[in-house]
Amino acid sequence: MDSAGEFSQMDLGDRRLDERVVELIESLSRQPMVSINAACGGLAETTAEYRYIGHISVTPEKLMEAVLGGDDRANKRAAGGANILGHDGAG
């Protein structure tokens, strides 16, 4: 997965948040079938990932816009059933 390329259009109003999404996606994509807790390297990384996901500026719509390049029609179609970073229930 080319996370850097797919999320290059990310604009959450804070460069650090924009850069962090790439780290998050790369971390989770290395082990896509495990929980967030298992995919992270330890408690600090797990806590950071959940804080990122819970940040008020990070929304499924913003993530979809970044991946789909801002095409409103594509975003609306994809957002219909998409759950980008839902809570995995682990805990």
Secondary structure, 3 states (H helix, E strand, C coil): CCHHHHCCCCCCCCHHHHHHHHHHHHHHHCCCCCCHHHHCCCHHHHHHHHHHHHCCCCCHHHHHHHHHCCCHHHHHHHHCCCCCCCCCCCC
